[in-house]
């Protein structure tokens, strides 16, 4: 089932993946993961949770994106709390039960950033090359197949598309953005983090209201569903830009 958001048809992959699995599988499949900015459009219609009596009510079947934890197609990296990003960030992430060391090599301009995430949306070049490519740190070779990923113990993650910054106000619930009057708070782990931005909904402390949350966390094995652009959406955009 697809839903239409900002003139894009979006599918939610029914399986759950870690962020490394999500990037690699969609790189191989040439599927564009929907960026955080698109998931923010309209806010509540995408993430409405229908709270009642302190519990979530069952969702109508047509509310495909509602109330789900999703990895967005926006990748990010951030250093340890109150510390500069530095020249290199290393974290861990599982791929089909194998624990991989994931590495991000920071450029000189970004190395001094403190409590600021460097973000990059998952896209492809015109020739189909993924612009969040993965490579084997030991061999230097690109990781393009399932077998090559299984063989790699250390994985380099690059941001080869346009990057942008998000300076945190407070890593434990600071304001991320407001969408349609709904507050979206940011939660970022104290240790350095590398991965995909996750979008989840949460209740307030009183359980009388809810808000939507942005997460960039050091989650080695956290698996979530992923929203991707439907094939017909990509075809429509190609025709419009021709």
DOLUM-580127 format. One line per field, with one value per atom (N, C-alpha, C, O, CB): x, y, z; atom name; residue in one letter. Coordinates in steps of 0.05 Angstrom, whole numbers, plus 5000, padded with zeros to 4 digits. Glycine has a CB too. Example, Ala and Ser with C-alpha at 12.3 -4.5 7.8 and 13.67 -1.06 7.14 Angstrom:
BEGIN
xx = [5264 5246 5264 5285 5226 5257 5273 5258 5268 5282]
yy = [4886 4910 4934 4934 4911 4955 4979 5001 5023 4988]
zz = [5156 5156 5156 5169 5181 5142 5143 5157 5161 5114]
site = [N CA C O CB N CA C O CB]
code = [a a a a a s s s s s]
END
This chain:
BEGIN
xx = [5017 5000 5018 5038 4981 5010 5024 5007 4983 5033 5021 5007 5020 5043 5009 5005 5015 5023 5006 4994 5048 5058 5074 5094 5075 5067 5081 5086 5107 5108 5064 5064 5084 5092 5072 5090 5107 5091 5078 5134 5092 5081 5102 5125 5071 5093 5112 5102 5079 5115 5121 5116 5131 5153 5125 5119 5133 5142 5125 5116 5168 5178 5168 5173 5209 5154 5142 5163 5157 5124 5187 5207 5221 5220 5228 5234 5249 5279 5288 5241 5293 5322 5337 5327 5328 5362 5380 5387 5382 5406 5398 5404 5424 5422 5414 5443 5463 5450 5456 5486 5432 5418 5400 5398 5400 5387 5370 5385 5376 5355 5408 5423 5433 5430 5447 5445 5457 5435 5439 5473 5414 5393 5380 5375 5371 5376 5364 5385 5377 5352 5410 5431 5431 5432 5459 5429 5429 5404 5405 5431 5381 5356 5351 5331 5333 5368 5365 5338 5324 5367 5331 5307 5315 5332 5290 5301 5307 5291 5267 5300 5305 5292 5282 5296 5311 5258 5245 5259 5262 5215 5269 5284 5266 5242 5297 5280 5266 5248 5227 5286 5257 5242 5215 5195 5257 5213 5187 5170 5145 5192 5181 5165 5155 5135 5182 5167 5157 5133 5118 5180 5130 5109 5082 5077 5110 5065 5038 5039 5018 5024 5062 5065 5045 5048 5063 5024 5004 4992 4988 4983 4985 4974 4993 4983 4968 5019 5037 5041 5045 5064 5040 5048 5026 5032 5072 5002 4980 4977 4978 4954 4973 4973 4946 4944 4994 4926 4900 4900 4891 4886 4911 4913 4885 4868 4932 4882 4857 4861 4869 4835 4854 4857 4885 4889 4839 4905 4932 4943 4966 4935 4927 4937 4931 4914 4923 4946 4942 4918 4917 4967 4899 4877 4886 4906 4853 4873 4880 4878 4860 4862 4896 4897 4881 4882 4926 4868 4854 4875 4898 4839 4868 4888 4899 4921 4875 4884 4895 4915 4927 4872 4919 4939 4966 4976 4930 4978 5001 5025 5042 5008 5028 5051 5046 5064 5062 5021 5013 5023 5021 4983 5034 5041 5063 5067 5017 5079 5101 5127 5131 5100 5146 5173 5186 5185 5189 5198 5209 5237 5243 5192 5255 5280 5274 5262 5303 5283 5280 5304 5322 5279 5304 5326 5347 5363 5316 5346 5367 5387 5380 5354 5412 5433 5447 5446 5454 5459 5472 5495 5497 5452 5512 5535 5538 5535 5561 5545 5549 5570 5572 5523 5585 5606 5595 5571 5628 5613 5605 5595 5605 5629 5576 5564 5586 5604 5545 5583 5601 5630 5647 5601 5634 5661 5661 5640 5671 5683 5685 5680 5686 5712 5669 5664 5690 5689 5651 5712 5738 5742 5725 5740 5763 5770 5756 5756 5800 5746 5736 5716 5721 5759 5693 5673 5670 5665 5646 5672 5668 5645 5644 5694 5626 5605 5601 5617 5578 5581 5576 5547 5530 5581 5543 5516 5515 5534 5507 5492 5489 5480 5465 5468 5489 5480 5475 5493 5500 5449 5441 5455 5465 5446 5456 5467 5497 5508 5460 5510 5539 5544 5533 5553 5560 5566 5588 5610 5574 5583 5602 5611 5595 5590 5637 5646 5641 5650 5677 5627 5621 5637 5640 5590 5648 5667 5659 5651 5696 5660 5656 5680 5688 5630 5692 5716 5707 5695 5736 5713 5703 5722 5746 5700 5710 5727 5736 5725 5713 5756 5769 5750 5751 5792 5731 5712 5693 5684 5696 5686 5667 5678 5664 5650 5705 5718 5713 5713 5747 5710 5708 5679 5675 5720 5660 5632 5626 5635 5613 5611 5604 5574 5560 5616 5563 5534 5519 5497 5524 5531 5519 5520 5542 5533 5497 5496 5501 5490 5469 5516 5520 5500 5502 5550 5482 5461 5463 5474 5433 5454 5456 5432 5428 5483 5418 5395 5403 5422 5374 5389 5395 5385 5361 5382 5403 5396 5416 5435 5396 5411 5428 5437 5422 5414 5461 5470 5455 5441 5500 5457 5442 5450 5434 5447 5474 5482 5475 5483 5512 5460 5451 5470 5465 5447 5492 5510 5498 5489 5537 5498 5488 5506 5531 5484 5494 5510 5514 5525 5497 5505 5514 5526 5514 5490 5550 5562 5576 5583 5583 5578 5592 5616 5615 5572 5637 5661 5674 5670 5681 5690 5705 5729 5747 5713 5731 5753 5780 5800 5749 5781 5807 5817 5841 5804 5798 5807 5804 5817 5791 5788 5783 5763 5757 5808 5753 5734 5706 5698 5736 5690 5662 5646 5652 5649 5627 5609 5584 5567 5603 5580 5558 5539 5517 5568 5548 5532 5528 5542 5544 5509 5504 5529 5536 5480 5542 5565 5588 5603 5574 5592 5613 5608 5627 5616 5583 5577 5583 5594 5548 5575 5580 5610 5619 5568 5627 5656 5670 5693 5667 5656 5669 5664 5641 5658 5685 5682 5682 5670 5705 5694 5694 5683 5693 5722 5663 5649 5652 5645 5619 5662 5664 5638 5629 5689 5627 5602 5610 5623 5580 5602 5609 5583 5563 5627 5585 5563 5573 5587 5555 5566 5575 5555 5560 5582 5532 5513 5515 5532 5484 5498 5498 5493 5475 5477 5508 5504 5493 5497 5531 5480 5470 5472 5476 5441 5470 5475 5450 5432 5497 5450 5429 5443 5455 5409 5442 5455 5435 5413 5465 5441 5423 5420 5439 5432 5395 5391 5395 5405 5362 5387 5388 5386 5366 5366 5406 5406 5385 5379 5433 5374 5353 5326 5315 5362 5316 5289 5288 5267 5275 5309 5308 5291 5286 5336 5281 5264 5279 5301 5253 5267 5278 5264 5277 5275 5238 5222 5193 5185 5225 5177 5149 5136 5143 5139 5117 5103 5073 5062 5111 5059 5030 5022 5001 5017 5038 5032 5040 5037 5003 5051 5060 5090 5105 5053 5097 5126 5140 5130 5129 5162 5179 5204 5219 5185 5210 5233 5256 5251 5226 5280 5303 5316 5320 5324 5322 5335 5360 5358 5316 5383 5408 5425 5428 5423 5436 5451 5475 5487 5459 5484 5507 5533 5549 5510 5537 5560 5557 5535 5563 5579 5578 5559 5556 5606 5545 5526 5529 5537 5497 5524 5525 5502 5499 5552 5486 5464 5442 5446 5453 5418 5395 5379 5376 5378 5368 5350 5324 5312 5344 5315 5291 5269 5274 5295 5244 5221 5202 5193 5206 5196 5178 5159 5164 5193 5136 5118 5120 5125 5089 5116 5119 5096 5085 5146 5090 5072 5086 5110 5055 5073 5084 5083 5072 5068 5095 5097 5069 5065 5114 5050 5023 5005 4983 5009 5015 5000 4975 4956 4993 4973 4949 4954 4935 4940 4978 4984 5008 5020 4989 5015 5037 5053 5043 5028 5077 5093 5109 5107 5113 5123 5137 5167 5175 5129 5182 5210 5229 5224 5216 5251 5273 5295 5302 5284 5305 5326 5351 5349 5316 5374 5399 5414 5426 5415 5414 5424 5444 5445 5400 5460 5479 5464 5465 5504 5450 5433 5445 5438 5404 5463 5475 5456 5460 5496 5435 5417 5388 5371 5419 5382 5354 5344 5356 5351 5322 5311 5284 5267 5309 5280 5254 5246 5262 5257 5221 5212 5224 5234 5182 5223 5235 5215 5202 5261 5212 5195 5212 5233 5180 5203 5218 5199 5175 5230 5210 5194 5185 5201 5210 5159 5149 5160 5167 5118 5162 5174 5160 5172 5174 5133 5118 5122 5120 5088 5130 5136 5161 5163 5138 5182 5207 5203 5216 5228 5186 5181 5168 5175 5164 5149 5134 5154 5152 5112 5171 5190 5209 5217 5206 5218 5236 5222 5234 5245 5196 5182 5178 5179 5155 5173 5169 5195 5194 5159 5218 5243 5255 5274 5263 5243 5253 5249 5256 5241]
yy = [4976 5000 5025 5026 5000 5045 5070 5093 5091 5076 5114 5138 5161 5159 5143 5183 5206 5228 5237 5216 5236 5257 5276 5268 5245 5302 5322 5314 5317 5328 5304 5296 5273 5268 5319 5258 5234 5210 5211 5237 5188 5163 5149 5146 5145 5142 5130 5103 5098 5148 5084 5057 5054 5065 5036 5039 5031 5002 4984 5036 4997 4970 4955 4964 4969 4932 4919 4907 4903 4897 4901 4889 4911 4935 4873 4904 4923 4918 4895 4920 4940 4938 4957 4977 4946 4950 4969 4990 4987 4955 5013 5034 5025 5034 5059 5009 4999 4981 4982 4985 4963 4946 4963 4957 4926 4983 5000 5014 5014 5020 5026 5040 5021 5026 5055 4999 4980 4967 4965 4959 4958 4945 4964 4956 4934 4989 5008 5018 5025 5031 5019 5024 5002 5008 5026 4977 4955 4955 4949 4928 4963 4962 4988 4990 4957 5008 5034 5047 5058 5032 5044 5056 5080 5077 5036 5102 5127 5126 5124 5152 5127 5129 5157 5177 5120 5160 5187 5203 5194 5184 5228 5243 5254 5255 5266 5262 5272 5296 5299 5280 5313 5338 5331 5345 5355 5310 5302 5289 5294 5282 5274 5262 5283 5278 5242 5307 5329 5343 5355 5349 5342 5357 5346 5322 5354 5365 5359 5347 5344 5340 5340 5331 5310 5287 5354 5318 5299 5280 5256 5314 5288 5268 5244 5222 5281 5249 5226 5210 5186 5237 5224 5210 5211 5206 5223 5216 5218 5192 5170 5225 5194 5170 5164 5144 5172 5182 5176 5168 5147 5155 5185 5177 5177 5193 5196 5159 5158 5142 5119 5145 5154 5140 5131 5111 5116 5146 5139 5117 5108 5132 5107 5086 5093 5110 5059 5080 5084 5067 5043 5078 5080 5064 5051 5059 5083 5029 5016 5036 5053 4992 5034 5052 5041 5017 5058 5059 5050 5039 5049 5073 5019 5006 5025 5020 4983 5047 5065 5085 5100 5080 5085 5103 5089 5083 5112 5085 5068 5079 5063 5065 5105 5116 5124 5133 5140 5122 5133 5116 5091 5136 5129 5115 5096 5080 5101 5097 5077 5091 5115 5065 5075 5084 5079 5056 5070 5099 5097 5108 5128 5111 5095 5108 5125 5116 5087 5150 5167 5162 5147 5197 5175 5173 5194 5200 5174 5207 5227 5214 5205 5252 5213 5202 5225 5248 5187 5218 5239 5228 5204 5252 5246 5240 5263 5286 5234 5256 5276 5266 5241 5284 5284 5275 5271 5275 5296 5263 5260 5286 5308 5249 5285 5309 5328 5320 5302 5354 5375 5373 5387 5377 5354 5351 5356 5352 5322 5366 5370 5344 5322 5382 5346 5322 5307 5282 5330 5321 5308 5298 5304 5284 5284 5275 5249 5243 5272 5234 5208 5199 5202 5187 5189 5179 5149 5141 5194 5133 5104 5096 5103 5089 5081 5069 5040 5030 5085 5027 4999 4997 5011 4980 4978 4972 4943 4933 4991 4930 4902 4901 4918 4888 4880 4873 4843 4827 4881 4836 4808 4793 4771 4794 4806 4793 4796 4789 4764 4806 4811 4840 4859 4807 4843 4870 4882 4871 4869 4905 4918 4944 4958 4925 4951 4977 4996 4991 4977 5018 5037 5062 5071 5043 5073 5095 5118 5114 5085 5142 5166 5184 5191 5181 5191 5208 5237 5244 5199 5254 5281 5300 5298 5291 5318 5337 5360 5363 5349 5375 5394 5416 5425 5407 5424 5445 5437 5453 5454 5411 5401 5390 5385 5380 5386 5373 5387 5374 5370 5414 5429 5432 5445 5455 5421 5424 5411 5389 5413 5425 5414 5413 5432 5432 5390 5385 5394 5405 5401 5389 5395 5371 5360 5420 5363 5340 5348 5369 5325 5333 5336 5316 5292 5331 5327 5310 5309 5328 5322 5287 5283 5265 5244 5270 5273 5257 5235 5238 5275 5212 5189 5194 5195 5164 5197 5202 5186 5175 5232 5187 5174 5194 5213 5150 5191 5207 5199 5178 5204 5215 5209 5183 5171 5231 5173 5147 5124 5101 5147 5130 5109 5104 5086 5084 5119 5115 5126 5149 5129 5110 5120 5141 5139 5097 5163 5185 5183 5201 5211 5161 5153 5125 5105 5152 5124 5099 5086 5099 5102 5060 5044 5030 5021 5023 5028 5014 4999 5004 5034 4979 4963 4978 4985 4935 4984 5000 4987 5000 5007 4960 4946 4944 4946 4919 4939 4936 4962 4964 4914 4980 5005 5001 5020 5015 4976 4971 4978 4975 4941 4987 4993 4968 4946 5006 4971 4949 4952 4970 4949 4934 4936 4912 4913 4940 4891 4866 4857 4866 4844 4839 4827 4812 4814 4808 4798 4782 4800 4794 4764 4823 4841 4854 4859 4863 4859 4869 4848 4855 4878 4824 4803 4799 4792 4776 4804 4800 4823 4820 4796 4846 4870 4871 4868 4895 4875 4878 4908 4916 4864 4925 4954 4967 4962 4964 4984 4997 5027 5040 4988 5039 5068 5078 5069 5077 5098 5112 5140 5155 5113 5147 5174 5189 5177 5171 5215 5233 5248 5268 5253 5238 5250 5269 5280 5229 5273 5292 5317 5319 5280 5337 5361 5355 5339 5381 5367 5363 5389 5411 5355 5386 5409 5404 5381 5416 5424 5422 5426 5441 5442 5411 5416 5420 5401 5392 5444 5450 5445 5457 5479 5427 5419 5441 5454 5393 5445 5462 5446 5457 5474 5422 5404 5376 5369 5410 5359 5332 5314 5293 5319 5323 5307 5321 5329 5301 5325 5336 5365 5378 5333 5376 5403 5405 5385 5413 5429 5433 5427 5437 5462 5410 5405 5422 5436 5375 5422 5439 5438 5422 5429 5456 5457 5452 5466 5483 5434 5428 5429 5413 5400 5448 5450 5453 5443 5426 5467 5472 5449 5451 5476 5427 5404 5407 5412 5378 5404 5405 5379 5358 5413 5381 5358 5362 5381 5353 5344 5347 5329 5309 5339 5337 5321 5306 5318 5339 5281 5265 5252 5237 5242 5259 5250 5238 5250 5273 5215 5201 5217 5232 5173 5213 5226 5217 5235 5221 5192 5184 5193 5200 5153 5192 5199 5180 5157 5197 5189 5173 5176 5197 5181 5155 5154 5136 5114 5144 5146 5129 5145 5168 5113 5133 5147 5160 5150 5127 5183 5197 5181 5173 5226 5175 5160 5180 5200 5138 5173 5189 5171 5151 5202 5180 5164 5184 5208 5148 5173 5190 5181 5158 5188 5200 5195 5210 5229 5204 5200 5214 5234 5230 5194 5254 5272 5258 5236 5299 5271 5259 5255 5237 5276 5271 5269 5248 5242 5296 5238 5219 5231 5217 5194 5258 5271 5283 5291 5293 5284 5294 5279 5263 5325 5284 5270 5289 5310 5246 5281 5297 5278 5254 5316 5290 5274 5278 5301 5280 5258 5260 5253 5236 5241 5267 5263 5249 5258 5290 5227 5212 5209 5201 5185 5214 5205 5193 5207 5230 5167 5153 5131 5121 5141 5124 5102 5076 5065 5106 5066 5042 5020 5018 5049 5004 4983 4963 4953 4968 4957 4935 4943 4926 4911 4969 4978 4976 4987 5008 4961 4957 4971 4967 4927 4986 5000 4996 4988 5030 5003 5003 5027 5046 5003 5027 5048 5056 5039 5038 5082 5093 5098 5111 5119 5088 5092 5103 5100 5065 5117 5128 5105 5087 5149 5104 5084 5089 5111 5084 5067 5069 5089 5104 5042 5090 5108 5137 5155 5102 5142 5169 5179 5202 5171 5161 5169 5173 5191 5147 5157 5160 5187 5201 5137 5195 5220 5243 5262 5222 5242 5264 5267 5289 5261 5244 5244 5257 5272 5216 5251 5262 5292 5307 5249 5301 5330 5346 5369 5333 5333 5348 5346 5360 5337 5330 5326 5351 5352 5302]
zz = [5000 5000 5000 5014 5024 4984 4983 4994 4994 4954 5003 5011 4995 4986 5041 4992 4977 4996 5012 4956 4996 5014 4997 4984 5037 4997 4983 4953 4943 4996 4941 4913 4908 4885 4896 4929 4925 4935 4957 4940 4921 4931 4948 4940 4908 4972 4991 4999 5005 5016 5000 5010 5036 5040 4989 5055 5079 5077 5074 5104 5078 5076 5101 5123 5074 5098 5121 5140 5164 5111 5130 5148 5164 5156 5131 5186 5202 5198 5197 5232 5196 5191 5210 5219 5162 5216 5228 5208 5184 5240 5217 5198 5176 5153 5212 5184 5164 5144 5120 5178 5153 5135 5116 5092 5150 5127 5111 5088 5065 5128 5095 5075 5054 5030 5088 5062 5043 5025 5001 5057 5037 5021 5001 4978 5039 5009 4990 4969 4947 5005 4977 4957 4935 4911 4970 4944 4925 4907 4883 4939 4919 4905 4890 4875 4924 4893 4880 4888 4871 4849 4913 4924 4941 4958 4940 4937 4953 4979 4979 4936 5001 5027 5031 5025 5050 5041 5043 5065 5088 5050 5058 5078 5100 5098 5064 5121 5145 5138 5150 5166 5120 5113 5102 5107 5094 5086 5074 5095 5095 5050 5113 5135 5154 5169 5150 5154 5171 5159 5174 5176 5133 5120 5130 5131 5089 5139 5149 5177 5190 5131 5187 5215 5223 5217 5233 5238 5249 5228 5235 5262 5204 5185 5181 5174 5159 5183 5180 5205 5204 5170 5228 5253 5274 5297 5264 5266 5285 5301 5289 5272 5327 5343 5357 5371 5364 5354 5364 5394 5401 5349 5412 5440 5453 5446 5455 5472 5486 5512 5511 5469 5534 5559 5566 5580 5559 5556 5562 5545 5549 5590 5525 5508 5479 5472 5515 5461 5433 5424 5429 5416 5410 5399 5374 5361 5393 5365 5340 5317 5317 5334 5298 5275 5252 5247 5267 5237 5213 5193 5192 5200 5177 5160 5138 5128 5146 5132 5111 5122 5107 5098 5149 5161 5161 5183 5189 5138 5136 5151 5161 5107 5153 5167 5195 5210 5152 5204 5230 5253 5252 5232 5273 5298 5296 5314 5308 5274 5271 5276 5272 5243 5287 5288 5260 5250 5310 5249 5222 5221 5234 5201 5206 5199 5174 5155 5193 5175 5152 5134 5140 5160 5110 5092 5096 5079 5064 5120 5127 5145 5167 5140 5137 5153 5168 5160 5136 5191 5207 5223 5228 5226 5230 5248 5268 5260 5232 5292 5313 5333 5337 5328 5344 5363 5391 5396 5364 5410 5438 5449 5441 5454 5467 5478 5489 5504 5501 5481 5490 5481 5490 5520 5462 5451 5421 5408 5456 5409 5380 5365 5375 5373 5342 5325 5320 5320 5299 5316 5312 5283 5266 5330 5279 5252 5243 5219 5249 5263 5256 5278 5302 5254 5269 5287 5282 5259 5284 5303 5301 5319 5343 5308 5308 5324 5315 5299 5321 5324 5316 5307 5315 5339 5289 5279 5270 5259 5257 5274 5266 5237 5227 5284 5223 5197 5197 5197 5174 5196 5198 5220 5217 5171 5243 5267 5270 5291 5267 5249 5252 5261 5250 5224 5282 5291 5274 5272 5322 5262 5245 5259 5272 5217 5256 5263 5240 5218 5271 5245 5224 5228 5251 5223 5207 5209 5191 5168 5201 5202 5186 5189 5211 5196 5166 5166 5162 5141 5144 5181 5182 5166 5169 5211 5151 5137 5156 5178 5113 5148 5165 5175 5197 5151 5157 5164 5186 5202 5140 5187 5206 5232 5251 5193 5233 5255 5282 5303 5250 5281 5306 5316 5336 5303 5302 5309 5336 5341 5288 5353 5380 5382 5376 5403 5389 5392 5367 5369 5417 5345 5319 5301 5296 5306 5291 5273 5244 5235 5276 5230 5201 5188 5192 5191 5171 5160 5129 5117 5167 5118 5089 5081 5093 5080 5060 5051 5032 5016 5037 5033 5017 4988 4984 5029 4970 4942 4924 4934 4935 4898 4878 4857 4851 4865 4847 4824 4799 4799 4820 4778 4753 4741 4727 4733 4747 4737 4755 4750 4732 4777 4795 4818 4835 4780 4820 4842 4868 4869 4836 4890 4915 4927 4926 4936 4937 4948 4978 4990 4941 4990 5016 5012 5019 5038 5000 4994 5018 5037 4972 5017 5038 5026 5003 5051 5041 5031 5054 5077 5019 5046 5065 5074 5058 5052 5100 5111 5107 5104 5140 5107 5106 5077 5072 5118 5058 5031 5014 4993 5018 5024 5009 4986 4972 4998 4982 4960 4968 4991 4953 4948 4953 4961 4951 4929 4978 4985 4969 4973 5016 4950 4931 4932 4922 4903 4945 4946 4974 4993 4929 4978 5004 5014 5037 5003 4996 5004 5012 5031 4980 4998 5005 5033 5048 4984 5040 5066 5088 5108 5068 5083 5103 5107 5129 5094 5087 5089 5103 5111 5061 5106 5118 5148 5157 5104 5163 5192 5199 5220 5207 5182 5186 5161 5139 5193 5165 5142 5143 5163 5142 5121 5119 5107 5086 5103 5120 5110 5101 5116 5132 5076 5066 5059 5052 5041 5061 5053 5028 5030 5076 5004 4980 4967 4946 4960 4980 4971 4988 5006 4972 4984 5000 5029 5035 4989 5047 5075 5087 5076 5089 5110 5124 5154 5162 5116 5170 5199 5216 5209 5207 5238 5258 5285 5296 5259 5295 5321 5343 5343 5322 5361 5382 5403 5410 5395 5412 5436 5461 5481 5435 5461 5484 5473 5460 5505 5477 5465 5478 5467 5468 5500 5513 5512 5533 5543 5488 5486 5478 5482 5510 5466 5456 5432 5418 5450 5426 5403 5377 5373 5403 5361 5334 5313 5298 5327 5313 5295 5304 5320 5265 5292 5296 5269 5249 5309 5267 5242 5248 5263 5231 5235 5239 5268 5276 5228 5284 5312 5330 5354 5314 5318 5334 5339 5321 5320 5364 5372 5366 5374 5401 5352 5348 5363 5358 5317 5382 5399 5389 5375 5428 5395 5387 5410 5432 5374 5406 5426 5412 5393 5438 5422 5411 5433 5454 5396 5428 5450 5458 5443 5440 5484 5494 5480 5473 5524 5475 5459 5430 5421 5460 5415 5387 5373 5381 5374 5352 5338 5308 5298 5346 5293 5264 5255 5266 5253 5237 5228 5215 5207 5250 5213 5202 5224 5246 5186 5217 5235 5237 5217 5226 5262 5266 5275 5288 5288 5267 5275 5291 5281 5250 5315 5333 5346 5348 5353 5356 5372 5401 5407 5362 5419 5448 5463 5453 5459 5486 5504 5521 5527 5521 5530 5550 5577 5579 5551 5597 5623 5635 5652 5642 5627 5638 5624 5633 5637 5602 5585 5574 5565 5601 5574 5564 5536 5523 5583 5528 5501 5490 5504 5502 5465 5454 5436 5428 5437 5430 5412 5394 5397 5428 5375 5356 5360 5366 5327 5357 5365 5342 5325 5388 5341 5323 5339 5361 5310 5329 5344 5326 5303 5353 5337 5325 5348 5365 5312 5348 5372 5365 5342 5388 5385 5381 5387 5409 5401 5366 5368 5351 5328 5360 5361 5344 5332 5310 5360 5347 5337 5335 5330 5355 5338 5336 5308 5289 5347 5304 5277 5275 5293 5271 5254 5249 5220 5203 5256 5214 5187 5172 5185 5185 5146 5130 5108 5096 5117 5104 5083 5058 5060 5092 5035 5010 4989 4991 5000 4970 4948 4930 4923 4931 4923 4905 4878 4870 4905 4862 4835 4818 4803 4822 4819 4802 4810 4793 4804 4835 4844 4831 4822 4874 4829 4817 4787 4775 4822 4775 4746 4740 4721 4735 4758 4754 4757 4741 4775 4777 4781 4757 4749 4806 4746 4723 4699 4684 4716 4695 4672 4676 4657 4669 4701 4706 4702 4694 4735 4708 4705 4677 4671 4725 4660 4633 4616 4592 4619]
site = [N CA C O CB N CA C O CB N CA C O CB N CA C O CB N CA C O CB N CA C O CB N CA C O CB N CA C O CB N CA C O CB N CA C O CB N CA C O CB N CA C O CB N CA C O CB N CA C O CB N CA C O CB N CA C O CB N CA C O CB N CA C O CB N CA C O CB N CA C O CB N CA C O CB N CA C O CB N CA C O CB N CA C O CB N CA C O CB N CA C O CB N CA C O CB N CA C O CB N CA C O CB N CA C O CB N CA C O CB N CA C O CB N CA C O CB N CA C O CB N CA C O CB N CA C O CB N CA C O CB N CA C O CB N CA C O CB N CA C O CB N CA C O CB N CA C O CB N CA C O CB N CA C O CB N CA C O CB N CA C O CB N CA C O CB N CA C O CB N CA C O CB N CA C O CB N CA C O CB N CA C O CB N CA C O CB N CA C O CB N CA C O CB N CA C O CB N CA C O CB N CA C O CB N CA C O CB N CA C O CB N CA C O CB N CA C O CB N CA C O CB N CA C O CB N CA C O CB N CA C O CB N CA C O CB N CA C O CB N CA C O CB N CA C O CB N CA C O CB N CA C O CB N CA C O CB N CA C O CB N CA C O CB N CA C O CB N CA C O CB N CA C O CB N CA C O CB N CA C O CB N CA C O CB N CA C O CB N CA C O CB N CA C O CB N CA C O CB N CA C O CB N CA C O CB N CA C O CB N CA C O CB N CA C O CB N CA C O CB N CA C O CB N CA C O CB N CA C O CB N CA C O CB N CA C O CB N CA C O CB N CA C O CB N CA C O CB N CA C O CB N CA C O CB N CA C O CB N CA C O CB N CA C O CB N CA C O CB N CA C O CB N CA C O CB N CA C O CB N CA C O CB N CA C O CB N CA C O CB N CA C O CB N CA C O CB N CA C O CB N CA C O CB N CA C O CB N CA C O CB N CA C O CB N CA C O CB N CA C O CB N CA C O CB N CA C O CB N CA C O CB N CA C O CB N CA C O CB N CA C O CB N CA C O CB N CA C O CB N CA C O CB N CA C O CB N CA C O CB N CA C O CB N CA C O CB N CA C O CB N CA C O CB N CA C O CB N CA C O CB N CA C O CB N CA C O CB N CA C O CB N CA C O CB N CA C O CB N CA C O CB N CA C O CB N CA C O CB N CA C O CB N CA C O CB N CA C O CB N CA C O CB N CA C O CB N CA C O CB N CA C O CB N CA C O CB N CA C O CB N CA C O CB N CA C O CB N CA C O CB N CA C O CB N CA C O CB N CA C O CB N CA C O CB N CA C O CB N CA C O CB N CA C O CB N CA C O CB N CA C O CB N CA C O CB N CA C O CB N CA C O CB N CA C O CB N CA C O CB N CA C O CB N CA C O CB N CA C O CB N CA C O CB N CA C O CB N CA C O CB N CA C O CB N CA C O CB N CA C O CB N CA C O CB N CA C O CB N CA C O CB N CA C O CB N CA C O CB N CA C O CB N CA C O CB N CA C O CB N CA C O CB N CA C O CB N CA C O CB N CA C O CB N CA C O CB N CA C O CB N CA C O CB N CA C O CB N CA C O CB N CA C O CB N CA C O CB N CA C O CB N CA C O CB N CA C O CB N CA C O CB N CA C O CB N CA C O CB N CA C O CB N CA C O CB N CA C O CB N CA C O CB N CA C O CB N CA C O CB N CA C O CB N CA C O CB N CA C O CB N CA C O CB N CA C O CB N CA C O CB N CA C O CB N CA C O CB N CA C O CB N CA C O CB N CA C O CB N CA C O CB N CA C O CB N CA C O CB N CA C O CB N CA C O CB N CA C O CB N CA C O CB N CA C O CB N CA C O CB N CA C O CB N CA C O CB N CA C O CB N CA C O CB N CA C O CB N CA C O CB N CA C O CB N CA C O CB N CA C O CB N CA C O CB N CA C O CB]
code = [x x x x x x x x x x x x x x x x x x x x x x x x x x x x x x x x x x x x x x x x x x x x x x x x x x x x x x x x x x x x x x x x x x x x x x x x x x x x x x x x x x x x x x x x x x x x x x x x x x x x x x x x x x x x x x x x x x x x x x x x x x x x x x x x x x x x x x x x x x x x x x x x x x x x x x x x x x x x x x x x x x x x x x x x x x x x x x x x x x x x x x x x x x x x x x x x x x x x x x x x x x x x x x x x x x x x x x x x x x x x x x x x x x x x x x x x x x x x x x x x x x x x x x x x x x x x x x x x x x x x x x x x x x x x x x x x x x x x x x x x x x x x x x x x x x x x x x x x x x x x x x x x x x x x x x x x x x x x x x x x x x x x x x x x x x x x x x x x x x x x x x x x x x x x x x x x x x x x x x x x x x x x x x x x x x x x x x x x x x x x x x x x x x x x x x x x x x x x x x x x x x x x x x x x x x x x x x x x x x x x x x x x x x x x x x x x x x x x x x x x x x x x x x x x x x x x x x x x x x x x x x x x x x x x x x x x x x x x x x x x x x x x x x x x x x x x x x x x x x x x x x x x x x x x x x x x x x x x x x x x x x x x x x x x x x x x x x x x x x x x x x x x x x x x x x x x x x x x x x x x x x x x x x x x x x x x x x x x x x x x x x x x x x x x x x x x x x x x x x x x x x x x x x x x x x x x x x x x x x x x x x x x x x x x x x x x x x x x x x x x x x x x x x x x x x x x x x x x x x x x x x x x x x x x x x x x x x x x x x x x x x x x x x x x x x x x x x x x x x x x x x x x x x x x x x x x x x x x x x x x x x x x x x x x x x x x x x x x x x x x x x x x x x x x x x x x x x x x x x x x x x x x x x x x x x x x x x x x x x x x x x x x x x x x x x x x x x x x x x x x x x x x x x x x x x x x x x x x x x x x x x x x x x x x x x x x x x x x x x x x x x x x x x x x x x x x x x x x x x x x x x x x x x x x x x x x x x x x x x x x x x x x x x x x x x x x x x x x x x x x x x x x x x x x x x x x x x x x x x x x x x x x x x x x x x x x x x x x x x x x x x x x x x x x x x x x x x x x x x x x x x x x x x x x x x x x x x x x x x x x x x x x x x x x x x x x x x x x x x x x x x x x x x x x x x x x x x x x x x x x x x x x x x x x x x x x x x x x x x x x x x x x x x x x x x x x x x x x x x x x x x x x x x x x x x x x x x x x x x x x x x x x x x x x x x x x x x x x x x x x x x x x x x x x x x x x x x x x x x x x x x x x x x x x x x x x x x x x x x x x x x x x x x x x x x x x x x x x x x x x x x x x x x x x x x x x x x x x x x x x x x x x x x x x x x x x x x x x x x x x x x x x x x x x x x]
END
